[in-house]
Amino acid sequence: MAGHGSPTSTLHVDGTGLHVVIVAGLWHDQISEGLIAGAIRALDSAGTHSFG
């Protein structure tokens, strides 16, 4: 992954108490894994419940 051009946000989302499921298709392992990892990081930073 390039690591540049990533979206940034100053918006604070409080996901405390939320349970979120990430559903992903298998298309290209490296790209899919990167997208899933990014989604998990965003959910963790919002304070959602982690299953794992």
mmCIF entry with sequence, helices, sheets and N, C-alpha, C, O atoms, coordinates in Angstrom:
data_MODEL
# 
_entry.id   MODEL 
# 
_entity.id                         1 
_entity.type                       polymer 
_entity.pdbx_number_of_molecules   1 
# 
_entity_poly.entity_id                      1 
_entity_poly.type                           'polypeptide(L)' 
_entity_poly.nstd_linkage                   no 
_entity_poly.nstd_monomer                   no 
_entity_poly.pdbx_seq_one_letter_code       MAGHGSPTSTLHVDGTGLHVVIVAGLWHDQISEGLIAGAIRALDSAGTHSFG 
_entity_poly.pdbx_seq_one_letter_code_can   MAGHGSPTSTLHVDGTGLHVVIVAGLWHDQISEGLIAGAIRALDSAGTHSFG 
_entity_poly.pdbx_strand_id                 A 
# 
loop_
_entity_poly_seq.entity_id 
_entity_poly_seq.num 
_entity_poly_seq.mon_id 
_entity_poly_seq.hetero 
1 1  MET n 
1 2  ALA n 
1 3  GLY n 
1 4  HIS n 
1 5  GLY n 
1 6  SER n 
1 7  PRO n 
1 8  THR n 
1 9  SER n 
1 10 THR n 
1 11 LEU n 
1 12 HIS n 
1 13 VAL n 
1 14 ASP n 
1 15 GLY n 
1 16 THR n 
1 17 GLY n 
1 18 LEU n 
1 19 HIS n 
1 20 VAL n 
1 21 VAL n 
1 22 ILE n 
1 23 VAL n 
1 24 ALA n 
1 25 GLY n 
1 26 LEU n 
1 27 TRP n 
1 28 HIS n 
1 29 ASP n 
1 30 GLN n 
1 31 ILE n 
1 32 SER n 
1 33 GLU n 
1 34 GLY n 
1 35 LEU n 
1 36 ILE n 
1 37 ALA n 
1 38 GLY n 
1 39 ALA n 
1 40 ILE n 
1 41 ARG n 
1 42 ALA n 
1 43 LEU n 
1 44 ASP n 
1 45 SER n 
1 46 ALA n 
1 47 GLY n 
1 48 THR n 
1 49 HIS n 
1 50 SER n 
1 51 PHE n 
1 52 GLY n 
# 
_struct_asym.id          A 
_struct_asym.entity_id   1 
# 
_struct_conf.conf_type_id            HELX_P 
_struct_conf.id                      HELX_P1 
_struct_conf.pdbx_PDB_helix_id       AA1 
_struct_conf.beg_label_comp_id       ASP 
_struct_conf.beg_label_asym_id       A 
_struct_conf.beg_label_seq_id        29 
_struct_conf.pdbx_beg_PDB_ins_code   ? 
_struct_conf.end_label_comp_id       SER 
_struct_conf.end_label_asym_id       A 
_struct_conf.end_label_seq_id        45 
_struct_conf.pdbx_end_PDB_ins_code   ? 
_struct_conf.beg_auth_comp_id        ASP 
_struct_conf.beg_auth_asym_id        A 
_struct_conf.beg_auth_seq_id         29 
_struct_conf.end_auth_comp_id        SER 
_struct_conf.end_auth_asym_id        A 
_struct_conf.end_auth_seq_id         45 
_struct_conf.pdbx_PDB_helix_class    1 
_struct_conf.details                 ? 
_struct_conf.pdbx_PDB_helix_length   17 
# 
_struct_conf_type.id          HELX_P 
_struct_conf_type.criteria    ? 
_struct_conf_type.reference   ? 
# 
loop_
_atom_site.group_PDB 
_atom_site.id 
_atom_site.type_symbol 
_atom_site.label_atom_id 
_atom_site.label_alt_id 
_atom_site.label_comp_id 
_atom_site.label_asym_id 
_atom_site.label_entity_id 
_atom_site.label_seq_id 
_atom_site.pdbx_PDB_ins_code 
_atom_site.Cartn_x 
_atom_site.Cartn_y 
_atom_site.Cartn_z 
_atom_site.occupancy 
_atom_site.B_iso_or_equiv 
_atom_site.pdbx_formal_charge 
_atom_site.auth_seq_id 
_atom_site.auth_comp_id 
_atom_site.auth_asym_id 
_atom_site.auth_atom_id 
_atom_site.pdbx_PDB_model_num 
ATOM 1   N N  . MET A 1 1  ? 0.839   -1.165  0.000  1.00 0.00 ? 1  MET A N  1 
ATOM 2   C CA . MET A 1 1  ? 0.000   0.000   0.000  1.00 0.00 ? 1  MET A CA 1 
ATOM 3   C C  . MET A 1 1  ? 0.890   1.235   0.000  1.00 0.00 ? 1  MET A C  1 
ATOM 4   O O  . MET A 1 1  ? 1.958   1.243   0.612  1.00 0.00 ? 1  MET A O  1 
ATOM 5   N N  . ALA A 1 2  ? 0.448   2.255   -0.678 1.00 0.00 ? 2  ALA A N  1 
ATOM 6   C CA . ALA A 1 2  ? 1.244   3.461   -0.835 1.00 0.00 ? 2  ALA A CA 1 
ATOM 7   C C  . ALA A 1 2  ? 1.431   4.216   0.481  1.00 0.00 ? 2  ALA A C  1 
ATOM 8   O O  . ALA A 1 2  ? 2.514   4.742   0.741  1.00 0.00 ? 2  ALA A O  1 
ATOM 9   N N  . GLY A 1 3  ? 0.405   4.275   1.301  1.00 0.00 ? 3  GLY A N  1 
ATOM 10  C CA . GLY A 1 3  ? 0.514   4.976   2.564  1.00 0.00 ? 3  GLY A CA 1 
ATOM 11  C C  . GLY A 1 3  ? 0.272   6.464   2.478  1.00 0.00 ? 3  GLY A C  1 
ATOM 12  O O  . GLY A 1 3  ? 0.221   7.144   3.503  1.00 0.00 ? 3  GLY A O  1 
ATOM 13  N N  . HIS A 1 4  ? 0.122   6.983   1.269  1.00 0.00 ? 4  HIS A N  1 
ATOM 14  C CA . HIS A 1 4  ? -0.194  8.401   1.147  1.00 0.00 ? 4  HIS A CA 1 
ATOM 15  C C  . HIS A 1 4  ? -1.543  8.545   0.442  1.00 0.00 ? 4  HIS A C  1 
ATOM 16  O O  . HIS A 1 4  ? -1.993  7.642   -0.263 1.00 0.00 ? 4  HIS A O  1 
ATOM 17  N N  . GLY A 1 5  ? -2.161  9.675   0.645  1.00 0.00 ? 5  GLY A N  1 
ATOM 18  C CA . GLY A 1 5  ? -3.471  9.884   0.042  1.00 0.00 ? 5  GLY A CA 1 
ATOM 19  C C  . GLY A 1 5  ? -4.605  9.301   0.869  1.00 0.00 ? 5  GLY A C  1 
ATOM 20  O O  . GLY A 1 5  ? -5.759  9.297   0.441  1.00 0.00 ? 5  GLY A O  1 
ATOM 21  N N  . SER A 1 6  ? -4.270  8.808   2.058  1.00 0.00 ? 6  SER A N  1 
ATOM 22  C CA . SER A 1 6  ? -5.300  8.241   2.924  1.00 0.00 ? 6  SER A CA 1 
ATOM 23  C C  . SER A 1 6  ? -6.197  9.355   3.441  1.00 0.00 ? 6  SER A C  1 
ATOM 24  O O  . SER A 1 6  ? -5.716  10.450  3.735  1.00 0.00 ? 6  SER A O  1 
ATOM 25  N N  . PRO A 1 7  ? -7.491  9.092   3.554  1.00 0.00 ? 7  PRO A N  1 
ATOM 26  C CA . PRO A 1 7  ? -8.380  10.128  4.073  1.00 0.00 ? 7  PRO A CA 1 
ATOM 27  C C  . PRO A 1 7  ? -8.076  10.420  5.535  1.00 0.00 ? 7  PRO A C  1 
ATOM 28  O O  . PRO A 1 7  ? -7.714  9.525   6.299  1.00 0.00 ? 7  PRO A O  1 
ATOM 29  N N  . THR A 1 8  ? -8.224  11.658  5.904  1.00 0.00 ? 8  THR A N  1 
ATOM 30  C CA . THR A 1 8  ? -8.060  12.055  7.295  1.00 0.00 ? 8  THR A CA 1 
ATOM 31  C C  . THR A 1 8  ? -9.345  12.739  7.740  1.00 0.00 ? 8  THR A C  1 
ATOM 32  O O  . THR A 1 8  ? -10.072 13.312  6.929  1.00 0.00 ? 8  THR A O  1 
ATOM 33  N N  . SER A 1 9  ? -9.607  12.672  9.007  1.00 0.00 ? 9  SER A N  1 
ATOM 34  C CA . SER A 1 9  ? -10.820 13.275  9.527  1.00 0.00 ? 9  SER A CA 1 
ATOM 35  C C  . SER A 1 9  ? -10.566 13.809  10.921 1.00 0.00 ? 9  SER A C  1 
ATOM 36  O O  . SER A 1 9  ? -9.845  13.200  11.712 1.00 0.00 ? 9  SER A O  1 
ATOM 37  N N  . THR A 1 10 ? -11.161 14.943  11.213 1.00 0.00 ? 10 THR A N  1 
ATOM 38  C CA . THR A 1 10 ? -11.106 15.487  12.562 1.00 0.00 ? 10 THR A CA 1 
ATOM 39  C C  . THR A 1 10 ? -12.405 15.179  13.290 1.00 0.00 ? 10 THR A C  1 
ATOM 40  O O  . THR A 1 10 ? -12.575 15.561  14.448 1.00 0.00 ? 10 THR A O  1 
ATOM 41  N N  . LEU A 1 11 ? -13.313 14.496  12.623 1.00 0.00 ? 11 LEU A N  1 
ATOM 42  C CA . LEU A 1 11 ? -14.601 14.122  13.202 1.00 0.00 ? 11 LEU A CA 1 
ATOM 43  C C  . LEU A 1 11 ? -14.387 13.030  14.243 1.00 0.00 ? 11 LEU A C  1 
ATOM 44  O O  . LEU A 1 11 ? -13.740 12.021  13.960 1.00 0.00 ? 11 LEU A O  1 
ATOM 45  N N  . HIS A 1 12 ? -14.923 13.224  15.439 1.00 0.00 ? 12 HIS A N  1 
ATOM 46  C CA . HIS A 1 12 ? -14.830 12.197  16.471 1.00 0.00 ? 12 HIS A CA 1 
ATOM 47  C C  . HIS A 1 12 ? -16.146 11.426  16.509 1.00 0.00 ? 12 HIS A C  1 
ATOM 48  O O  . HIS A 1 12 ? -17.214 12.007  16.705 1.00 0.00 ? 12 HIS A O  1 
ATOM 49  N N  . VAL A 1 13 ? -16.056 10.131  16.322 1.00 0.00 ? 13 VAL A N  1 
ATOM 50  C CA . VAL A 1 13 ? -17.232 9.267   16.364 1.00 0.00 ? 13 VAL A CA 1 
ATOM 51  C C  . VAL A 1 13 ? -17.145 8.429   17.628 1.00 0.00 ? 13 VAL A C  1 
ATOM 52  O O  . VAL A 1 13 ? -16.137 7.766   17.870 1.00 0.00 ? 13 VAL A O  1 
ATOM 53  N N  . ASP A 1 14 ? -18.189 8.457   18.426 1.00 0.00 ? 14 ASP A N  1 
ATOM 54  C CA . ASP A 1 14 ? -18.225 7.658   19.649 1.00 0.00 ? 14 ASP A CA 1 
ATOM 55  C C  . ASP A 1 14 ? -19.030 6.389   19.385 1.00 0.00 ? 14 ASP A C  1 
ATOM 56  O O  . ASP A 1 14 ? -20.259 6.420   19.312 1.00 0.00 ? 14 ASP A O  1 
ATOM 57  N N  . GLY A 1 15 ? -18.329 5.294   19.244 1.00 0.00 ? 15 GLY A N  1 
ATOM 58  C CA . GLY A 1 15 ? -18.981 4.027   18.986 1.00 0.00 ? 15 GLY A CA 1 
ATOM 59  C C  . GLY A 1 15 ? -19.096 3.163   20.223 1.00 0.00 ? 15 GLY A C  1 
ATOM 60  O O  . GLY A 1 15 ? -19.354 1.963   20.125 1.00 0.00 ? 15 GLY A O  1 
ATOM 61  N N  . THR A 1 16 ? -18.906 3.764   21.385 1.00 0.00 ? 16 THR A N  1 
ATOM 62  C CA . THR A 1 16 ? -18.956 3.031   22.635 1.00 0.00 ? 16 THR A CA 1 
ATOM 63  C C  . THR A 1 16 ? -20.266 2.250   22.741 1.00 0.00 ? 16 THR A C  1 
ATOM 64  O O  . THR A 1 16 ? -21.350 2.810   22.578 1.00 0.00 ? 16 THR A O  1 
ATOM 65  N N  . GLY A 1 17 ? -20.152 0.970   23.014 1.00 0.00 ? 17 GLY A N  1 
ATOM 66  C CA . GLY A 1 17 ? -21.328 0.123   23.185 1.00 0.00 ? 17 GLY A CA 1 
ATOM 67  C C  . GLY A 1 17 ? -21.852 -0.482  21.893 1.00 0.00 ? 17 GLY A C  1 
ATOM 68  O O  . GLY A 1 17 ? -22.746 -1.328  21.930 1.00 0.00 ? 17 GLY A O  1 
ATOM 69  N N  . LEU A 1 18 ? -21.316 -0.067  20.754 1.00 0.00 ? 18 LEU A N  1 
ATOM 70  C CA . LEU A 1 18 ? -21.778 -0.632  19.488 1.00 0.00 ? 18 LEU A CA 1 
ATOM 71  C C  . LEU A 1 18 ? -21.068 -1.948  19.197 1.00 0.00 ? 18 LEU A C  1 
ATOM 72  O O  . LEU A 1 18 ? -19.891 -2.117  19.515 1.00 0.00 ? 18 LEU A O  1 
ATOM 73  N N  . HIS A 1 19 ? -21.782 -2.854  18.605 1.00 0.00 ? 19 HIS A N  1 
ATOM 74  C CA . HIS A 1 19 ? -21.224 -4.114  18.119 1.00 0.00 ? 19 HIS A CA 1 
ATOM 75  C C  . HIS A 1 19 ? -21.327 -4.056  16.599 1.00 0.00 ? 19 HIS A C  1 
ATOM 76  O O  . HIS A 1 19 ? -22.426 -3.929  16.058 1.00 0.00 ? 19 HIS A O  1 
ATOM 77  N N  . VAL A 1 20 ? -20.209 -4.147  15.916 1.00 0.00 ? 20 VAL A N  1 
ATOM 78  C CA . VAL A 1 20 ? -20.163 -3.965  14.473 1.00 0.00 ? 20 VAL A CA 1 
ATOM 79  C C  . VAL A 1 20 ? -19.592 -5.221  13.826 1.00 0.00 ? 20 VAL A C  1 
ATOM 80  O O  . VAL A 1 20 ? -18.643 -5.818  14.334 1.00 0.00 ? 20 VAL A O  1 
ATOM 81  N N  . VAL A 1 21 ? -20.176 -5.608  12.716 1.00 0.00 ? 21 VAL A N  1 
ATOM 82  C CA . VAL A 1 21 ? -19.685 -6.746  11.948 1.00 0.00 ? 21 VAL A CA 1 
ATOM 83  C C  . VAL A 1 21 ? -19.122 -6.219  10.630 1.00 0.00 ? 21 VAL A C  1 
ATOM 84  O O  . VAL A 1 21 ? -19.749 -5.394  9.966  1.00 0.00 ? 21 VAL A O  1 
ATOM 85  N N  . ILE A 1 22 ? -17.961 -6.690  10.266 1.00 0.00 ? 22 ILE A N  1 
ATOM 86  C CA . ILE A 1 22 ? -17.362 -6.335  8.980  1.00 0.00 ? 22 ILE A CA 1 
ATOM 87  C C  . ILE A 1 22 ? -17.568 -7.523  8.042  1.00 0.00 ? 22 ILE A C  1 
ATOM 88  O O  . ILE A 1 22 ? -17.147 -8.642  8.335  1.00 0.00 ? 22 ILE A O  1 
ATOM 89  N N  . VAL A 1 23 ? -18.212 -7.264  6.928  1.00 0.00 ? 23 VAL A N  1 
ATOM 90  C CA . VAL A 1 23 ? -18.433 -8.301  5.924  1.00 0.00 ? 23 VAL A CA 1 
ATOM 91  C C  . VAL A 1 23 ? -17.568 -7.952  4.721  1.00 0.00 ? 23 VAL A C  1 
ATOM 92  O O  . VAL A 1 23 ? -17.655 -6.844  4.191  1.00 0.00 ? 23 VAL A O  1 
ATOM 93  N N  . ALA A 1 24 ? -16.741 -8.886  4.292  1.00 0.00 ? 24 ALA A N  1 
ATOM 94  C CA . ALA A 1 24 ? -15.829 -8.619  3.184  1.00 0.00 ? 24 ALA A CA 1 
ATOM 95  C C  . ALA A 1 24 ? -15.810 -9.791  2.219  1.00 0.00 ? 24 ALA A C  1 
ATOM 96  O O  . ALA A 1 24 ? -15.859 -10.951 2.629  1.00 0.00 ? 24 ALA A O  1 
ATOM 97  N N  . GLY A 1 25 ? -15.740 -9.483  0.962  1.00 0.00 ? 25 GLY A N  1 
ATOM 98  C CA . GLY A 1 25 ? -15.604 -10.508 -0.064 1.00 0.00 ? 25 GLY A CA 1 
ATOM 99  C C  . GLY A 1 25 ? -14.135 -10.796 -0.313 1.00 0.00 ? 25 GLY A C  1 
ATOM 100 O O  . GLY A 1 25 ? -13.266 -10.002 0.047  1.00 0.00 ? 25 GLY A O  1 
ATOM 101 N N  . LEU A 1 26 ? -13.873 -11.901 -0.911 1.00 0.00 ? 26 LEU A N  1 
ATOM 102 C CA . LEU A 1 26 ? -12.500 -12.258 -1.262 1.00 0.00 ? 26 LEU A CA 1 
ATOM 103 C C  . LEU A 1 26 ? -12.275 -11.923 -2.727 1.00 0.00 ? 26 LEU A C  1 
ATOM 104 O O  . LEU A 1 26 ? -12.817 -12.570 -3.623 1.00 0.00 ? 26 LEU A O  1 
ATOM 105 N N  . TRP A 1 27 ? -11.477 -10.915 -2.946 1.00 0.00 ? 27 TRP A N  1 
ATOM 106 C CA . TRP A 1 27 ? -11.225 -10.476 -4.312 1.00 0.00 ? 27 TRP A CA 1 
ATOM 107 C C  . TRP A 1 27 ? -9.735  -10.546 -4.586 1.00 0.00 ? 27 TRP A C  1 
ATOM 108 O O  . TRP A 1 27 ? -9.288  -11.275 -5.471 1.00 0.00 ? 27 TRP A O  1 
ATOM 109 N N  . HIS A 1 28 ? -8.979  -9.791  -3.829 1.00 0.00 ? 28 HIS A N  1 
ATOM 110 C CA . HIS A 1 28 ? -7.531  -9.752  -3.948 1.00 0.00 ? 28 HIS A CA 1 
ATOM 111 C C  . HIS A 1 28 ? -7.010  -9.718  -2.516 1.00 0.00 ? 28 HIS A C  1 
ATOM 112 O O  . HIS A 1 28 ? -7.229  -8.745  -1.795 1.00 0.00 ? 28 HIS A O  1 
ATOM 113 N N  . ASP A 1 29 ? -6.328  -10.769 -2.110 1.00 0.00 ? 29 ASP A N  1 
ATOM 114 C CA . ASP A 1 29 ? -5.936  -10.922 -0.701 1.00 0.00 ? 29 ASP A CA 1 
ATOM 115 C C  . ASP A 1 29 ? -5.272  -9.688  -0.111 1.00 0.00 ? 29 ASP A C  1 
ATOM 116 O O  . ASP A 1 29 ? -5.691  -9.210  0.944  1.00 0.00 ? 29 ASP A O  1 
ATOM 117 N N  . GLN A 1 30 ? -4.247  -9.163  -0.769 1.00 0.00 ? 30 GLN A N  1 
ATOM 118 C CA . GLN A 1 30 ? -3.489  -8.047  -0.202 1.00 0.00 ? 30 GLN A CA 1 
ATOM 119 C C  . GLN A 1 30 ? -4.379  -6.804  -0.060 1.00 0.00 ? 30 GLN A C  1 
ATOM 120 O O  . GLN A 1 30 ? -4.325  -6.123  0.964  1.00 0.00 ? 30 GLN A O  1 
ATOM 121 N N  . ILE A 1 31 ? -5.179  -6.512  -1.056 1.00 0.00 ? 31 ILE A N  1 
ATOM 122 C CA . ILE A 1 31 ? -6.051  -5.336  -0.997 1.00 0.00 ? 31 ILE A CA 1 
ATOM 123 C C  . ILE A 1 31 ? -7.157  -5.545  0.031  1.00 0.00 ? 31 ILE A C  1 
ATOM 124 O O  . ILE A 1 31 ? -7.436  -4.657  0.836  1.00 0.00 ? 31 ILE A O  1 
ATOM 125 N N  . SER A 1 32 ? -7.785  -6.714  0.005  1.00 0.00 ? 32 SER A N  1 
ATOM 126 C CA . SER A 1 32 ? -8.870  -6.991  0.949  1.00 0.00 ? 32 SER A CA 1 
ATOM 127 C C  . SER A 1 32 ? -8.379  -6.934  2.387  1.00 0.00 ? 32 SER A C  1 
ATOM 128 O O  . SER A 1 32 ? -9.044  -6.362  3.250  1.00 0.00 ? 32 SER A O  1 
ATOM 129 N N  . GLU A 1 33 ? -7.223  -7.522  2.647  1.00 0.00 ? 33 GLU A N  1 
ATOM 130 C CA . GLU A 1 33 ? -6.675  -7.517  4.004  1.00 0.00 ? 33 GLU A CA 1 
ATOM 131 C C  . GLU A 1 33 ? -6.374  -6.098  4.466  1.00 0.00 ? 33 GLU A C  1 
ATOM 132 O O  . GLU A 1 33 ? -6.595  -5.766  5.631  1.00 0.00 ? 33 GLU A O  1 
ATOM 133 N N  . GLY A 1 34 ? -5.873  -5.263  3.570  1.00 0.00 ? 34 GLY A N  1 
ATOM 134 C CA . GLY A 1 34 ? -5.609  -3.869  3.913  1.00 0.00 ? 34 GLY A CA 1 
ATOM 135 C C  . GLY A 1 34 ? -6.883  -3.102  4.224  1.00 0.00 ? 34 GLY A C  1 
ATOM 136 O O  . GLY A 1 34 ? -6.923  -2.314  5.168  1.00 0.00 ? 34 GLY A O  1 
ATOM 137 N N  . LEU A 1 35 ? -7.928  -3.332  3.428  1.00 0.00 ? 35 LEU A N  1 
ATOM 138 C CA . LEU A 1 35 ? -9.208  -2.659  3.672  1.00 0.00 ? 35 LEU A CA 1 
ATOM 139 C C  . LEU A 1 35 ? -9.827  -3.108  4.996  1.00 0.00 ? 35 LEU A C  1 
ATOM 140 O O  . LEU A 1 35 ? -10.361 -2.293  5.748  1.00 0.00 ? 35 LEU A O  1 
ATOM 141 N N  . ILE A 1 36 ? -9.753  -4.398  5.271  1.00 0.00 ? 36 ILE A N  1 
ATOM 142 C CA . ILE A 1 36 ? -10.304 -4.919  6.527  1.00 0.00 ? 36 ILE A CA 1 
ATOM 143 C C  . ILE A 1 36 ? -9.521  -4.365  7.712  1.00 0.00 ? 36 ILE A C  1 
ATOM 144 O O  . ILE A 1 36 ? -10.114 -3.963  8.713  1.00 0.00 ? 36 ILE A O  1 
ATOM 145 N N  . ALA A 1 37 ? -8.188  -4.339  7.606  1.00 0.00 ? 37 ALA A N  1 
ATOM 146 C CA . ALA A 1 37 ? -7.359  -3.806  8.691  1.00 0.00 ? 37 ALA A CA 1 
ATOM 147 C C  . ALA A 1 37 ? -7.685  -2.338  8.947  1.00 0.00 ? 37 ALA A C  1 
ATOM 148 O O  . ALA A 1 37 ? -7.740  -1.906  10.098 1.00 0.00 ? 37 ALA A O  1 
ATOM 149 N N  . GLY A 1 38 ? -7.900  -1.571  7.880  1.00 0.00 ? 38 GLY A N  1 
ATOM 150 C CA . GLY A 1 38 ? -8.259  -0.168  8.037  1.00 0.00 ? 38 GLY A CA 1 
ATOM 151 C C  . GLY A 1 38 ? -9.610  0.003   8.708  1.00 0.00 ? 38 GLY A C  1 
ATOM 152 O O  . GLY A 1 38 ? -9.789  0.891   9.541  1.00 0.00 ? 38 GLY A O  1 
ATOM 153 N N  . ALA A 1 39 ? -10.559 -0.847  8.345  1.00 0.00 ? 39 ALA A N  1 
ATOM 154 C CA . ALA A 1 39 ? -11.886 -0.790  8.966  1.00 0.00 ? 39 ALA A CA 1 
ATOM 155 C C  . ALA A 1 39 ? -11.792 -1.120  10.452 1.00 0.00 ? 39 ALA A C  1 
ATOM 156 O O  . ALA A 1 39 ? -12.443 -0.479  11.276 1.00 0.00 ? 39 ALA A O  1 
ATOM 157 N N  . ILE A 1 40 ? -10.989 -2.113  10.788 1.00 0.00 ? 40 ILE A N  1 
ATOM 158 C CA . ILE A 1 40 ? -10.819 -2.493  12.194 1.00 0.00 ? 40 ILE A CA 1 
ATOM 159 C C  . ILE A 1 40 ? -10.164 -1.358  12.976 1.00 0.00 ? 40 ILE A C  1 
ATOM 160 O O  . ILE A 1 40 ? -10.582 -1.062  14.096 1.00 0.00 ? 40 ILE A O  1 
ATOM 161 N N  . ARG A 1 41 ? -9.146  -0.719  12.405 1.00 0.00 ? 41 ARG A N  1 
ATOM 162 C CA . ARG A 1 41 ? -8.500  0.418   13.086 1.00 0.00 ? 41 ARG A CA 1 
ATOM 163 C C  . ARG A 1 41 ? -9.498  1.548   13.322 1.00 0.00 ? 41 ARG A C  1 
ATOM 164 O O  . ARG A 1 41 ? -9.519  2.141   14.400 1.00 0.00 ? 41 ARG A O  1 
ATOM 165 N N  . ALA A 1 42 ? -10.321 1.848   12.326 1.00 0.00 ? 42 ALA A N  1 
ATOM 166 C CA . ALA A 1 42 ? -11.306 2.925   12.466 1.00 0.00 ? 42 ALA A CA 1 
ATOM 167 C C  . ALA A 1 42 ? -12.324 2.584   13.540 1.00 0.00 ? 42 ALA A C  1 
ATOM 168 O O  . ALA A 1 42 ? -12.700 3.445   14.335 1.00 0.00 ? 42 ALA A O  1 
ATOM 169 N N  . LEU A 1 43 ? -12.768 1.349   13.570 1.00 0.00 ? 43 LEU A N  1 
ATOM 170 C CA . LEU A 1 43 ? -13.742 0.930   14.586 1.00 0.00 ? 43 LEU A CA 1 
ATOM 171 C C  . LEU A 1 43 ? -13.122 0.944   15.978 1.00 0.00 ? 43 LEU A C  1 
ATOM 172 O O  . LEU A 1 43 ? -13.768 1.353   16.943 1.00 0.00 ? 43 LEU A O  1 
ATOM 173 N N  . ASP A 1 44 ? -11.871 0.499   16.084 1.00 0.00 ? 44 ASP A N  1 
ATOM 174 C CA . ASP A 1 44 ? -11.177 0.535   17.380 1.00 0.00 ? 44 ASP A CA 1 
ATOM 175 C C  . ASP A 1 44 ? -11.034 1.972   17.876 1.00 0.00 ? 44 ASP A C  1 
ATOM 176 O O  . ASP A 1 44 ? -11.236 2.245   19.059 1.00 0.00 ? 44 ASP A O  1 
ATOM 177 N N  . SER A 1 45 ? -10.690 2.884   16.980 1.00 0.00 ? 45 SER A N  1 
ATOM 178 C CA . SER A 1 45 ? -10.503 4.274   17.412 1.00 0.00 ? 45 SER A CA 1 
ATOM 179 C C  . SER A 1 45 ? -11.831 4.929   17.785 1.00 0.00 ? 45 SER A C  1 
ATOM 180 O O  . SER A 1 45 ? -11.845 5.931   18.500 1.00 0.00 ? 45 SER A O  1 
ATOM 181 N N  . ALA A 1 46 ? -12.951 4.372   17.307 1.00 0.00 ? 46 ALA A N  1 
ATOM 182 C CA . ALA A 1 46 ? -14.265 4.899   17.659 1.00 0.00 ? 46 ALA A CA 1 
ATOM 183 C C  . ALA A 1 46 ? -14.787 4.279   18.944 1.00 0.00 ? 46 ALA A C  1 
ATOM 184 O O  . ALA A 1 46 ? -15.826 4.697   19.454 1.00 0.00 ? 46 ALA A O  1 
ATOM 185 N N  . GLY A 1 47 ? -14.078 3.284   19.474 1.00 0.00 ? 47 GLY A N  1 
ATOM 186 C CA . GLY A 1 47 ? -14.463 2.690   20.743 1.00 0.00 ? 47 GLY A CA 1 
ATOM 187 C C  . GLY A 1 47 ? -15.493 1.585   20.637 1.00 0.00 ? 47 GLY A C  1 
ATOM 188 O O  . GLY A 1 47 ? -16.170 1.280   21.619 1.00 0.00 ? 47 GLY A O  1 
ATOM 189 N N  . THR A 1 48 ? -15.627 0.983   19.477 1.00 0.00 ? 48 THR A N  1 
ATOM 190 C CA . THR A 1 48 ? -16.596 -0.110  19.341 1.00 0.00 ? 48 THR A CA 1 
ATOM 191 C C  . THR A 1 48 ? -16.086 -1.355  20.054 1.00 0.00 ? 48 THR A C  1 
ATOM 192 O O  . THR A 1 48 ? -14.907 -1.456  20.391 1.00 0.00 ? 48 THR A O  1 
ATOM 193 N N  . HIS A 1 49 ? -16.977 -2.279  20.272 1.00 0.00 ? 49 HIS A N  1 
ATOM 194 C CA . HIS A 1 49 ? -16.639 -3.531  20.957 1.00 0.00 ? 49 HIS A CA 1 
ATOM 195 C C  . HIS A 1 49 ? -15.843 -4.419  20.024 1.00 0.00 ? 49 HIS A C  1 
ATOM 196 O O  . HIS A 1 49 ? -16.214 -4.587  18.862 1.00 0.00 ? 49 HIS A O  1 
ATOM 197 N N  . SER A 1 50 ? -14.765 -4.984  20.510 1.00 0.00 ? 50 SER A N  1 
ATOM 198 C CA . SER A 1 50 ? -13.909 -5.840  19.707 1.00 0.00 ? 50 SER A CA 1 
ATOM 199 C C  . SER A 1 50 ? -14.169 -7.298  20.025 1.00 0.00 ? 50 SER A C  1 
ATOM 200 O O  . SER A 1 50 ? -14.196 -7.695  21.190 1.00 0.00 ? 50 SER A O  1 
ATOM 201 N N  . PHE A 1 51 ? -14.361 -8.095  18.985 1.00 0.00 ? 51 PHE A N  1 
ATOM 202 C CA . PHE A 1 51 ? -14.541 -9.534  19.140 1.00 0.00 ? 51 PHE A CA 1 
ATOM 203 C C  . PHE A 1 51 ? -13.259 -10.198 18.666 1.00 0.00 ? 51 PHE A C  1 
ATOM 204 O O  . PHE A 1 51 ? -13.103 -10.401 17.462 1.00 0.00 ? 51 PHE A O  1 
ATOM 205 N N  . GLY A 1 52 ? -12.375 -10.530 19.513 1.00 0.00 ? 52 GLY A N  1 
ATOM 206 C CA . GLY A 1 52 ? -11.262 -11.206 18.937 1.00 0.00 ? 52 GLY A CA 1 
ATOM 207 C C  . GLY A 1 52 ? -10.093 -11.406 19.723 1.00 0.00 ? 52 GLY A C  1 
ATOM 208 O O  . GLY A 1 52 ? -9.120  -11.988 19.244 1.00 0.00 ? 52 GLY A O  1 
# 
